[in-house]
């Protein structure tokens, strides 16, 4: 379980940073991994079929073991990023006599809406049919109610709340359909009419999920499925474009398991020689055969960039992972054992498992080492576009299957309790040496915008080095009694430092007065260290960050504003009332709104506050230069956190370490803090 602890309204209590830790329930992970793993359930029941969205919401079903006249109950749960073992958002029932159907199918969209199917009617009777249910996390709506023995099955939902599924009649406990119908719910009309149909394919004596139409929907409301057309004996692929249903294959051999992306591109497996399966890709106009070999290529997945990943039984031996990037096919694995369940997100990142460990490829790396070793049997691996993972794993303590979540970038939610500042004990100083900026740290370009070098003197001012050396001599050694000559030298030095934007006259006088108060005493140096570090932070920010004047923002789309290389903002769209431009300003302050256990805000500590006089009608991409700052955590965990007055939210989209640029996307311009996650091996476990 996760507890992320926040200290509110804190400014530069650097002593506190050194004692901050995050407490996580952990399982065995590889030494090279930076994944945080949470066990979302621990309930004594089997949890099944987890699904995850891009906001790290997770939905799953729990089979509670209650039997009633041959039926058993499921509860549907939704984790919203904060509460483990959450309350149920709905329920479903299944019959042991209908096990030729999928036991439970559910799906979740990026708005946190969950859809599933379950039995309706009186327990113990054959006159019960499957219906479709939709929950927004608060209210559950039954969107089908067609009575008799008409089953609605395997729903999928898009980000607009549109739901697709298939349905057919049933005779008692036998499936016995003659055809399937495909249905699309548009968010308003329940029991919608059919958008297409296929004949029943008699591959076997019973219906199993592999042989059902399995319709898929994209965020434009386009639907794809497969099945038998009239008067044909092979399965074909069908596409509904929002208005019309078209058959996009007609070839005399079986085509199956199509998937569709948001650009309307469709991928599937087919048997062109009626022998092995090959991969086909339809780009909206033309169908291309991607593979042509002597073994099965199956279960393809496609992302919005048109990249395709699939399983291939290479050389007739074990299952391997293959990736098509729009031009070239890369064999990601070649290892002598089966690889399963390849997933690809819109970043082109591929995740899969071998049944024991979880693996990752950025699209170019091959035969990578595992990133996670769960230490238990697991299945049902799912990913999102941020690289978060969820699966169903065996909990040997509770002797049941539970849901596990893994993620690399911290997602900070409402704090459960506050940190307290330590009152004694020797502390370490991680900022004993200040990093000197180098010429090669200056950024010259960014994908969206070209800008001038960030302002930096060629050499760090001598007073910063002298202050840093004095602080080391006085406060980092074991004997922390204040040396009187050191106090005198520090007072003299502070008097010579010119006041700046952050190290103003008020702070300068406060530091000097406090140093003079302890002069001639045996007071412990740590009693004044917080004030001195705050002053040093302010002095260094005055040196590193230039004066940033407000900038004009023009009306329209794609406007970019450059704050002298410190930060830049690209607006997707801006709208103003009766004027041609508005202004945006950036204030870089010493300190952060809140400190968080297990996270390092770097040195010098800073928060960036934007003030925009216009209206942000769409998102804005915000980028910050990282050069000249030091972070203790792993650089790959650097994140931009947006403060809303109570909690932080991770808005990071890209960390470009070679150019020392970090980027995030937001729909509100407010206060932002850059932090890194500290090495989990150094965290206290509780």
C-alpha positions as CSV (number, residue, x, y, z in Angstrom):
1,X,0.0,0.0,0.0
2,X,1.2,3.6,-0.6
3,X,1.5,6.5,1.7
4,X,3.0,9.7,0.3
5,X,3.5,12.2,3.0
6,X,3.4,16.0,2.4
7,X,4.7,18.8,4.6
8,X,2.6,21.8,3.8
9,X,3.7,25.5,3.6
10,X,7.4,24.6,4.0
11,X,10.2,26.9,2.7
12,X,13.7,25.5,2.6
13,X,13.7,23.3,5.7
14,X,16.5,21.3,4.1
15,X,17.1,19.4,7.3
16,X,13.7,17.9,6.7
17,X,14.7,16.7,3.2
18,X,17.3,14.4,4.6
19,X,14.8,12.5,6.7
20,X,12.1,12.2,4.1
21,X,11.1,8.7,3.0
22,X,8.1,7.1,1.2
23,X,6.5,3.9,2.5
24,X,5.4,1.3,0.0
25,X,4.3,-2.3,0.1
26,X,7.0,-3.8,-2.1
27,X,7.6,-7.1,-3.8
28,X,10.8,-8.4,-5.3
29,X,11.9,-6.3,-8.3
30,X,15.1,-6.4,-10.3
31,X,18.0,-4.3,-9.0
32,X,18.0,-2.2,-12.2
33,X,14.3,-1.4,-11.9
34,X,13.0,1.9,-10.6
35,X,9.4,0.6,-10.5
36,X,7.2,1.3,-7.4
37,X,4.8,-1.6,-7.0
38,X,1.5,-1.5,-5.0
39,X,-0.8,-4.3,-4.1
40,X,-4.2,-2.8,-4.7
41,X,-6.2,-5.7,-3.1
42,X,-5.9,-8.0,-0.2
43,X,-9.4,-9.3,0.4
44,X,-9.4,-13.1,0.6
45,X,-11.1,-13.4,-2.8
46,X,-9.9,-13.9,-6.4
47,X,-9.5,-10.6,-8.3
48,X,-9.7,-10.9,-12.1
49,X,-9.2,-9.1,-15.4
50,X,-7.6,-5.7,-14.4
51,X,-7.8,-2.8,-16.8
52,X,-5.9,0.5,-16.5
53,X,-6.4,4.0,-18.0
54,X,-4.0,6.8,-18.7
55,X,-4.8,8.5,-15.3
56,X,-3.8,5.3,-13.5
57,X,-7.3,4.4,-12.6
58,X,-7.7,0.6,-12.4
59,X,-10.9,-1.5,-12.7
60,X,-11.3,-5.2,-12.0
61,X,-13.8,-7.8,-10.9
62,X,-13.7,-9.8,-7.7
63,X,-15.3,-13.2,-7.6
64,X,-16.6,-13.4,-4.0
65,X,-17.2,-17.1,-4.0
66,X,-20.9,-16.9,-3.2
67,X,-22.9,-19.6,-5.0
68,X,-26.7,-19.6,-5.4
69,X,-28.3,-22.3,-7.5
70,X,-25.4,-22.7,-9.8
71,X,-24.4,-19.0,-10.1
72,X,-21.7,-17.0,-8.5
73,X,-21.3,-13.2,-7.9
74,X,-18.8,-10.7,-9.1
75,X,-18.2,-7.2,-7.7
76,X,-16.7,-4.5,-9.9
77,X,-14.1,-2.2,-8.3
78,X,-12.5,1.0,-9.4
79,X,-9.2,2.3,-7.9
80,X,-8.9,6.1,-8.5
81,X,-5.2,6.5,-7.6
82,X,-5.7,7.0,-3.9
83,X,-7.5,4.2,-2.0
84,X,-6.6,0.5,-2.1
85,X,-9.3,-2.0,-1.5
86,X,-11.9,0.5,-2.7
87,X,-15.7,0.1,-2.4
88,X,-17.6,-1.7,-5.2
89,X,-19.1,0.4,-8.1
90,X,-21.3,-2.4,-9.4
91,X,-21.9,-6.2,-9.5
92,X,-22.3,-9.0,-12.0
93,X,-23.5,-12.6,-11.8
94,X,-22.3,-15.6,-13.8
95,X,-23.6,-19.2,-14.1
96,X,-21.5,-22.3,-13.9
97,X,-23.8,-23.7,-16.6
98,X,-22.7,-21.0,-19.0
99,X,-19.0,-21.5,-18.9
100,X,-18.7,-21.4,-22.7
101,X,-19.1,-17.6,-22.2
102,X,-16.3,-15.4,-21.0
103,X,-16.5,-15.5,-17.2
104,X,-16.2,-11.7,-16.9
105,X,-15.3,-8.9,-19.4
106,X,-14.9,-5.3,-18.4
107,X,-13.3,-2.2,-19.8
108,X,-12.4,1.4,-18.6
109,X,-11.9,4.6,-20.4
110,X,-9.7,7.7,-19.6
111,X,-12.6,9.4,-17.8
112,X,-12.8,6.5,-15.3
113,X,-16.0,5.1,-16.7
114,X,-16.3,1.3,-16.4
115,X,-18.4,-1.1,-18.5
116,X,-19.1,-4.8,-18.0
117,X,-21.7,-7.6,-18.6
118,X,-23.6,-9.7,-16.1
119,X,-26.6,-12.0,-15.8
120,X,-30.1,-10.7,-15.0
121,X,-33.1,-12.7,-13.9
122,X,-33.9,-15.2,-11.1
123,X,-31.1,-17.4,-9.9
124,X,-31.4,-21.0,-10.7
125,X,-33.4,-20.6,-13.8
126,X,-32.4,-20.9,-17.5
127,X,-34.3,-17.7,-18.3
128,X,-31.5,-15.3,-17.4
129,X,-29.6,-13.3,-20.0
130,X,-26.5,-11.2,-20.0
131,X,-26.9,-7.4,-20.0
132,X,-24.5,-4.5,-20.3
133,X,-23.8,-2.1,-17.4
134,X,-21.9,1.2,-17.2
135,X,-20.6,3.0,-14.1
136,X,-19.1,6.5,-13.9
137,X,-17.7,5.6,-10.4
138,X,-20.8,6.9,-8.7
139,X,-23.9,5.8,-10.6
140,X,-24.4,2.5,-12.4
141,X,-26.6,2.4,-15.5
142,X,-28.0,-0.7,-17.2
143,X,-27.8,0.2,-20.9
144,X,-29.4,-3.0,-22.3
145,X,-32.6,-4.7,-21.2
146,X,-33.9,-6.9,-24.0
147,X,-35.4,-9.8,-22.0
148,X,-35.8,-13.4,-23.0
149,X,-32.6,-15.3,-23.7
150,X,-30.8,-12.6,-25.6
151,X,-27.2,-12.2,-24.4
152,X,-25.1,-9.0,-24.6
153,X,-21.4,-9.7,-24.2
154,X,-17.8,-8.4,-24.2
155,X,-18.3,-4.6,-24.1
156,X,-15.6,-2.0,-24.9
157,X,-15.8,1.7,-24.2
158,X,-14.0,4.7,-25.7
159,X,-13.1,8.1,-24.1
160,X,-16.4,9.6,-25.2
161,X,-18.4,7.1,-23.2
162,X,-19.5,5.2,-26.4
163,X,-19.9,1.4,-25.8
164,X,-19.8,-1.4,-28.3
165,X,-20.6,-5.1,-27.8
166,X,-22.1,-8.1,-29.5
167,X,-25.3,-10.0,-28.8
168,X,-27.2,-13.1,-29.8
169,X,-30.0,-15.4,-28.8
170,X,-29.5,-18.5,-26.7
171,X,-31.5,-21.7,-26.2
172,X,-31.5,-22.6,-22.5
173,X,-28.0,-23.5,-21.4
174,X,-26.8,-24.0,-25.0
175,X,-25.5,-21.0,-27.1
176,X,-27.1,-22.1,-30.5
177,X,-27.0,-18.6,-32.1
178,X,-27.6,-18.3,-35.9
179,X,-26.0,-14.9,-36.1
180,X,-24.3,-12.2,-34.0
181,X,-25.4,-8.5,-33.9
182,X,-23.1,-5.6,-33.2
183,X,-24.4,-2.8,-31.1
184,X,-23.2,0.8,-30.3
185,X,-24.3,2.9,-27.4
186,X,-23.7,6.6,-28.0
187,X,-24.1,7.7,-24.4
188,X,-27.8,8.6,-24.7
189,X,-30.0,5.9,-26.1
190,X,-30.2,2.6,-24.3
191,X,-31.1,-0.6,-26.2
192,X,-29.6,0.8,-29.4
193,X,-30.2,-0.7,-32.8
194,X,-27.6,-3.0,-34.5
195,X,-24.9,-1.5,-36.6
196,X,-24.0,-4.8,-38.3
197,X,-24.3,-8.6,-38.1
198,X,-22.4,-11.7,-38.9
199,X,-23.3,-15.4,-39.2
200,X,-22.4,-17.9,-36.5
201,X,-19.1,-19.6,-37.3
202,X,-19.1,-23.3,-36.4
203,X,-15.4,-24.0,-35.6
204,X,-16.3,-26.0,-32.5
205,X,-19.3,-27.4,-30.7
206,X,-19.3,-24.5,-28.2
207,X,-18.7,-20.8,-28.3
208,X,-15.4,-19.6,-26.9
209,X,-14.1,-16.1,-26.9
210,X,-11.6,-16.7,-29.8
211,X,-14.5,-17.3,-32.2
212,X,-16.7,-14.4,-31.2
213,X,-16.8,-11.1,-33.2
214,X,-15.0,-9.2,-30.4
215,X,-15.8,-5.7,-31.6
216,X,-13.3,-2.9,-30.9
217,X,-14.0,0.9,-30.9
218,X,-11.7,3.9,-31.2
219,X,-12.2,7.4,-29.9
220,X,-13.8,8.5,-33.1
221,X,-16.6,6.0,-32.7
222,X,-15.4,3.7,-35.4
223,X,-15.9,0.0,-34.8
224,X,-14.2,-3.1,-36.2
225,X,-15.1,-6.8,-35.8
226,X,-14.8,-10.1,-37.7
227,X,-17.3,-12.8,-38.7
228,X,-18.9,-14.8,-41.5
229,X,-20.7,-12.8,-44.2
230,X,-23.7,-14.3,-45.9
231,X,-23.1,-17.2,-48.2
232,X,-19.4,-17.4,-47.3
233,X,-17.4,-20.0,-45.3
234,X,-14.4,-17.8,-44.2
235,X,-14.4,-15.0,-41.7
236,X,-13.9,-11.4,-42.9
237,X,-13.2,-8.0,-41.3
238,X,-15.9,-5.4,-41.0
239,X,-15.5,-1.6,-40.3
240,X,-18.2,0.8,-39.1
241,X,-17.1,4.4,-39.8
242,X,-19.8,6.2,-37.8
243,X,-22.3,6.1,-40.6
244,X,-21.8,3.0,-42.7
245,X,-20.7,-0.6,-42.2
246,X,-18.2,-1.8,-44.8
247,X,-16.6,-5.2,-45.3
248,X,-12.8,-4.4,-45.8
249,X,-11.7,-8.0,-46.6
250,X,-13.1,-10.4,-49.1
251,X,-10.4,-13.0,-49.9
252,X,-11.5,-16.6,-49.5
253,X,-9.5,-17.2,-46.3
254,X,-10.0,-16.5,-42.6
255,X,-9.3,-13.1,-41.1
256,X,-9.5,-12.7,-37.4
257,X,-9.0,-10.5,-34.3
258,X,-8.9,-7.0,-35.8
259,X,-7.7,-4.0,-33.8
260,X,-8.2,-0.3,-34.6
261,X,-6.4,2.9,-33.7
262,X,-7.6,6.5,-33.4
263,X,-6.5,7.2,-37.0
264,X,-8.8,4.4,-38.3
265,X,-6.0,2.0,-39.2
266,X,-6.9,-1.6,-38.7
267,X,-4.6,-4.6,-38.1
268,X,-5.5,-8.3,-38.0
269,X,-4.3,-11.8,-38.6
270,X,-5.2,-13.8,-41.7
271,X,-4.4,-17.1,-43.4
272,X,-3.6,-16.2,-47.1
273,X,-2.4,-19.8,-47.9
274,X,-4.9,-21.4,-45.5
275,X,-1.9,-22.5,-43.5
276,X,-0.1,-20.1,-41.1
277,X,-1.4,-16.7,-39.9
278,X,0.1,-13.5,-41.3
279,X,-0.3,-9.9,-40.2
280,X,-2.3,-7.4,-42.4
281,X,-2.6,-3.6,-42.0
282,X,-5.4,-1.4,-43.5
283,X,-4.5,2.3,-43.6
284,X,-8.0,3.6,-44.4
285,X,-7.5,3.1,-48.1
286,X,-5.1,0.2,-48.8
287,X,-4.5,-3.2,-47.2
288,X,-0.9,-4.3,-46.9
289,X,0.4,-7.7,-45.8
290,X,3.2,-7.0,-43.3
291,X,4.5,-10.6,-42.8
292,X,5.1,-13.5,-45.1
293,X,6.8,-16.5,-43.5
294,X,6.1,-20.1,-42.6
295,X,4.9,-19.7,-39.1
296,X,1.9,-18.2,-37.2
297,X,1.9,-14.4,-36.6
298,X,-1.0,-13.6,-34.3
299,X,-2.8,-11.4,-31.8
300,X,-1.5,-8.0,-33.2
301,X,-1.9,-4.8,-31.3
302,X,-1.6,-1.3,-32.9
303,X,-0.9,2.2,-31.4
304,X,-1.9,5.6,-32.7
305,X,1.3,6.0,-34.6
306,X,0.6,2.9,-36.6
307,X,3.2,0.7,-34.9
308,X,2.2,-2.9,-34.6
309,X,3.3,-5.6,-32.2
310,X,2.4,-9.3,-32.3
311,X,3.4,-12.9,-31.3
312,X,5.2,-15.1,-33.8
313,X,6.1,-18.7,-33.4
314,X,9.6,-18.2,-34.8
315,X,10.9,-21.2,-36.8
316,X,8.1,-23.3,-35.5
317,X,9.5,-23.2,-32.0
318,X,8.8,-20.8,-29.1
319,X,6.6,-17.6,-29.2
320,X,8.6,-14.4,-29.8
321,X,7.7,-10.7,-29.9
322,X,7.8,-8.8,-33.2
323,X,7.4,-5.0,-33.9
324,X,6.6,-3.2,-37.1
325,X,7.4,0.6,-36.9
326,X,5.7,1.5,-40.2
327,X,8.8,0.6,-42.3
328,X,10.8,-2.2,-40.7
329,X,10.0,-5.4,-38.7
330,X,12.2,-5.9,-35.6
331,X,12.3,-9.2,-33.7
332,X,12.3,-7.9,-30.1
333,X,12.9,-11.3,-28.5
334,X,14.9,-14.4,-29.4
335,X,15.4,-16.4,-26.3
336,X,14.3,-20.0,-26.6
337,X,11.2,-19.7,-24.4
338,X,7.6,-18.4,-24.9
339,X,6.9,-14.7,-24.6
340,X,3.3,-13.7,-24.0
341,X,0.8,-10.8,-24.0
342,X,2.7,-8.0,-25.9
343,X,1.3,-4.6,-25.3
344,X,2.3,-1.3,-27.1
345,X,1.5,2.2,-26.0
346,X,1.5,5.5,-28.0
347,X,5.1,6.1,-27.0
348,X,6.1,3.0,-29.0
349,X,7.0,1.2,-25.7
350,X,6.5,-2.5,-25.7
351,X,5.8,-4.6,-22.6
352,X,5.3,-8.4,-22.3
353,X,5.9,-11.3,-20.0
354,X,7.3,-14.8,-20.1
355,X,4.9,-15.9,-17.3
356,X,7.6,-15.3,-14.6
357,X,8.9,-11.8,-15.3
358,X,7.9,-8.6,-17.1
359,X,10.0,-7.1,-19.9
360,X,10.2,-3.7,-21.6
361,X,11.6,-2.5,-25.0
362,X,11.6,1.1,-26.2
363,X,11.1,-0.2,-29.7
364,X,14.7,-0.6,-30.6
365,X,16.2,-2.6,-27.7
366,X,16.1,-6.4,-28.2
367,X,16.3,-9.3,-25.7
368,X,16.3,-6.8,-22.8
369,X,16.6,-8.0,-19.1
370,X,13.4,-8.1,-17.1
371,X,12.2,-4.9,-15.4
372,X,10.1,-6.6,-12.8
373,X,10.2,-10.0,-11.2
374,X,6.9,-10.2,-9.3
375,X,7.9,-13.3,-7.3
376,X,4.5,-15.0,-7.9
377,X,2.5,-16.5,-10.7
378,X,0.6,-13.8,-12.7
379,X,-1.3,-13.1,-15.9
380,X,-3.5,-10.4,-17.5
381,X,-0.7,-7.8,-18.0
382,X,-2.1,-4.4,-19.1
383,X,-0.3,-1.1,-19.7
384,X,-1.2,2.6,-20.3
385,X,0.4,5.4,-22.3
386,X,2.4,6.5,-19.3
387,X,4.1,3.1,-18.9
388,X,2.1,2.1,-15.8
389,X,1.4,-1.6,-15.5
390,X,-1.3,-3.7,-13.8
391,X,-1.7,-7.5,-13.5
392,X,-3.4,-10.2,-11.6
393,X,-0.9,-12.1,-9.3
394,X,-0.9,-14.8,-6.7
395,X,-0.8,-13.6,-3.0
396,X,0.6,-16.5,-1.1
397,X,-0.3,-14.9,2.2
398,X,-4.0,-14.7,1.4
399,X,-4.0,-17.7,-0.9
400,X,-5.9,-15.8,-3.6
401,X,-5.2,-13.7,-6.7
402,X,-4.9,-10.0,-6.1
403,X,-4.3,-6.9,-8.3
404,X,-0.9,-5.3,-8.5
405,X,0.1,-1.9,-9.9
406,X,3.6,-0.8,-11.0
407,X,4.7,2.6,-12.1
408,X,7.9,4.6,-12.5
409,X,6.9,8.2,-12.1
410,X,5.5,9.1,-8.7
411,X,1.8,10.1,-8.7
412,X,1.2,12.3,-5.6
413,X,-2.3,12.3,-4.1
414,X,-3.8,13.8,-1.0
415,X,-1.4,13.4,2.0
416,X,-2.6,11.1,4.8
417,X,-0.5,12.7,7.5
418,X,2.2,15.3,8.0
419,X,5.9,15.0,8.5
420,X,7.6,16.4,11.7
421,X,11.0,18.0,11.8
422,X,13.6,16.0,13.6
423,X,14.8,17.6,16.8
424,X,18.1,15.9,17.3
425,X,20.6,13.6,15.7
426,X,23.5,14.1,13.3
427,X,22.4,14.9,9.7
428,X,24.1,14.6,6.4
429,X,24.4,17.5,4.0
430,X,23.8,16.5,0.4
431,X,24.5,20.0,-0.9
432,X,28.1,20.3,0.3
433,X,29.3,21.0,-3.2
434,X,27.5,23.3,-5.6
435,X,27.5,22.2,-9.2
436,X,29.4,24.6,-11.5
437,X,27.5,25.2,-14.8
438,X,29.3,24.2,-18.0
439,X,28.9,25.5,-21.6
440,X,27.6,22.1,-22.8
441,X,24.7,22.4,-20.4
442,X,23.1,25.2,-22.4
443,X,20.2,24.2,-24.5
444,X,20.1,25.4,-28.1
445,X,16.8,24.0,-29.5
446,X,13.7,22.2,-28.6
447,X,11.3,20.2,-30.9
448,X,8.7,23.0,-30.7
449,X,10.9,26.1,-30.4
450,X,14.3,27.6,-30.9
451,X,15.6,30.0,-28.3
452,X,18.7,31.8,-27.0
453,X,21.1,30.4,-24.4
454,X,19.9,30.5,-20.8
455,X,21.5,33.4,-19.0
456,X,24.6,32.3,-17.0
457,X,27.8,34.1,-16.0
458,X,30.8,32.2,-17.2
459,X,32.1,31.7,-13.6
460,X,30.3,31.2,-10.3
461,X,30.6,34.3,-8.0
462,X,33.3,33.9,-5.4
463,X,30.9,34.7,-2.5
464,X,28.9,31.5,-3.3
465,X,32.0,29.4,-3.1
466,X,33.2,31.1,0.1
467,X,29.7,30.7,1.7
468,X,29.6,27.0,0.7
469,X,33.1,26.4,2.1
470,X,32.2,28.1,5.4
471,X,29.0,26.1,5.7
472,X,30.8,22.9,5.2
473,X,33.4,23.8,7.8
474,X,30.8,24.8,10.4
475,X,27.9,22.4,9.9
476,X,28.9,19.1,8.2
477,X,31.4,17.9,10.7
478,X,30.6,15.7,13.7
479,X,31.5,18.4,16.2
480,X,28.8,20.9,15.5
481,X,29.7,23.6,18.1
482,X,29.8,27.0,16.4
483,X,33.4,28.2,15.7
484,X,33.4,31.9,16.6
485,X,35.9,33.0,13.9
486,X,33.7,31.3,11.3
487,X,30.6,33.3,12.5
488,X,32.5,36.5,12.2
489,X,33.7,35.8,8.7
490,X,30.2,34.8,7.6
491,X,28.7,38.0,9.0
492,X,31.3,40.0,7.2
493,X,30.7,38.1,3.9
494,X,26.9,38.5,4.1
495,X,27.2,42.2,4.6
496,X,29.2,42.5,1.3
497,X,26.7,40.5,-0.8
498,X,24.4,42.8,-2.8
499,X,20.7,42.4,-2.3
500,X,18.7,40.8,-5.2
501,X,15.3,39.7,-6.2
502,X,15.1,36.8,-3.7
503,X,18.0,37.6,-1.4
504,X,16.4,40.9,-0.4
505,X,17.3,43.4,2.4
506,X,14.8,41.8,4.7
507,X,16.3,38.3,4.4
508,X,19.9,39.7,4.5
509,X,19.2,41.6,7.8
510,X,17.5,38.6,9.3
511,X,20.4,36.2,8.6
512,X,23.0,38.7,9.9
513,X,21.0,39.4,13.1
514,X,20.6,35.7,13.8
515,X,24.3,35.1,13.3
516,X,25.1,37.9,15.6
517,X,22.7,36.5,18.3
518,X,24.7,33.2,18.4
519,X,28.1,34.9,18.3
520,X,29.9,34.4,21.6
521,X,27.6,31.5,22.6
522,X,28.0,27.7,22.5
523,X,24.8,27.2,20.7
524,X,24.6,24.3,18.3
525,X,25.1,25.3,14.7
526,X,22.1,23.3,13.5
527,X,19.8,25.8,15.2
528,X,20.6,28.4,12.5
529,X,21.3,26.2,9.5
530,X,17.8,26.4,8.1
531,X,18.0,30.2,7.9
532,X,21.5,30.1,6.3
533,X,20.5,27.5,3.7
534,X,17.4,29.5,2.8
535,X,19.7,32.5,2.3
536,X,22.2,30.5,0.2
537,X,19.4,29.2,-2.0
538,X,18.1,32.7,-2.6
539,X,21.6,34.0,-3.5
540,X,22.1,31.2,-5.9
541,X,18.8,31.6,-7.6
542,X,19.5,35.3,-8.0
543,X,22.7,34.4,-9.8
544,X,21.3,31.5,-11.9
545,X,17.9,32.9,-13.0
546,X,17.7,36.2,-14.9
547,X,15.0,38.9,-14.5
548,X,11.9,37.6,-16.3
549,X,9.6,40.2,-17.6
550,X,6.0,39.5,-18.7
551,X,5.4,38.3,-22.2
552,X,2.7,39.0,-24.8
553,X,0.6,36.0,-25.9
554,X,-1.1,36.3,-29.2
555,X,-4.6,34.9,-29.9
556,X,-4.7,31.6,-31.8
557,X,-3.1,28.2,-31.9
558,X,0.5,27.1,-31.4
559,X,1.8,30.3,-29.8
560,X,5.1,29.8,-28.0
561,X,6.5,32.1,-25.2
562,X,10.2,31.9,-24.2
563,X,11.3,33.0,-20.7
564,X,14.9,33.6,-21.6
565,X,15.6,29.8,-21.8
566,X,14.6,29.2,-18.2
567,X,11.2,27.9,-19.3
568,X,8.9,28.1,-22.3
569,X,5.2,27.6,-22.9
570,X,3.5,26.4,-26.1
571,X,-0.3,27.1,-26.2
572,X,-2.5,24.7,-28.1
573,X,-5.1,27.4,-28.3
574,X,-5.8,30.8,-26.7
575,X,-9.0,32.8,-26.7
576,X,-9.3,36.4,-25.6
577,X,-12.3,38.8,-25.3
578,X,-12.3,41.8,-27.7
579,X,-8.4,42.1,-27.5
580,X,-5.6,40.8,-29.7
581,X,-3.2,39.6,-27.0
582,X,-2.8,38.9,-23.3
583,X,0.2,38.6,-21.0
584,X,1.9,35.7,-19.2
585,X,4.5,36.1,-16.4
586,X,6.8,33.6,-14.7
587,X,8.1,34.1,-11.1
588,X,10.8,31.7,-9.9
589,X,10.7,31.5,-6.1
590,X,13.0,29.9,-3.6
591,X,11.2,27.0,-1.8
592,X,8.3,24.8,-2.6
593,X,4.6,24.8,-1.5
594,X,5.0,21.4,0.1
595,X,7.7,18.8,0.6
596,X,7.0,15.1,-0.1
597,X,8.5,12.0,1.5
598,X,10.8,10.2,-0.9
599,X,11.2,13.1,-3.4
600,X,14.0,15.6,-3.8
601,X,13.2,19.1,-5.1
602,X,16.9,19.6,-6.1
603,X,19.3,22.4,-5.4
604,X,18.7,25.2,-5.6
605,X,15.2,24.6,-4.5
606,X,12.7,26.5,-6.7
607,X,9.0,26.7,-7.6
608,X,7.8,28.3,-10.9
609,X,4.5,30.3,-10.7
610,X,2.8,31.3,-14.0
611,X,0.3,34.1,-14.1
612,X,-1.8,34.3,-17.3
613,X,-4.4,37.0,-17.9
614,X,-6.1,35.2,-20.8
615,X,-8.2,32.0,-20.9
616,X,-6.6,28.7,-21.6
617,X,-9.2,27.0,-23.8
618,X,-7.1,23.9,-24.4
619,X,-3.9,22.4,-23.1
620,X,-0.4,24.1,-22.8
621,X,2.9,22.3,-23.0
622,X,5.4,23.7,-20.4
623,X,9.1,23.0,-20.6
624,X,11.9,23.8,-18.1
625,X,15.7,23.8,-18.5
626,X,17.4,21.5,-15.9
627,X,21.0,22.6,-16.4
628,X,22.7,24.1,-13.3
629,X,20.5,22.2,-10.8
630,X,21.4,19.1,-8.8
631,X,19.0,16.3,-8.0
632,X,19.8,13.4,-5.7
633,X,17.3,10.9,-7.3
634,X,17.6,8.9,-10.5
635,X,17.5,11.4,-13.4
636,X,15.0,9.2,-15.3
637,X,12.5,9.8,-12.5
638,X,12.5,13.6,-12.8
639,X,8.9,14.9,-13.0
640,X,7.0,18.2,-13.2
641,X,4.4,18.4,-10.4
642,X,1.5,20.9,-10.5
643,X,0.3,22.2,-7.1
644,X,-3.4,23.0,-6.8
645,X,-3.2,24.4,-3.3
646,X,-3.7,21.0,-1.6
647,X,-2.0,18.3,-3.6
648,X,0.5,17.7,-6.4
649,X,-0.3,16.2,-9.8
650,X,2.3,14.7,-12.1
651,X,2.0,16.3,-15.5
652,X,5.2,15.1,-17.1
653,X,5.2,14.0,-20.7
654,X,8.9,14.0,-21.7
655,X,12.3,14.0,-19.9
656,X,15.0,14.9,-22.5
657,X,18.2,14.3,-20.5
658,X,20.7,14.9,-23.4
659,X,19.3,18.5,-23.8
660,X,18.5,18.8,-20.1
661,X,14.8,19.7,-20.9
662,X,11.7,18.4,-19.1
663,X,8.2,18.9,-20.5
664,X,4.7,18.6,-19.2
665,X,1.1,19.2,-20.3
666,X,-1.5,21.1,-18.3
667,X,-4.9,22.6,-18.7
668,X,-4.2,25.2,-16.0
669,X,-1.3,27.6,-15.5
670,X,-0.4,27.7,-11.8
671,X,2.6,26.7,-9.6
672,X,5.0,23.9,-10.8
673,X,7.8,22.1,-9.0
674,X,10.4,19.7,-10.5
675,X,11.3,16.8,-8.2
676,X,13.1,13.4,-8.6
677,X,12.2,10.2,-6.8
678,X,14.9,9.0,-4.4
679,X,16.4,5.5,-4.8
680,X,14.0,3.0,-3.4
681,X,16.8,1.1,-1.8
682,X,17.5,4.0,0.5
683,X,13.9,4.4,1.5
684,X,12.7,3.2,4.9
685,X,10.2,0.4,4.5
686,X,7.2,0.2,6.8
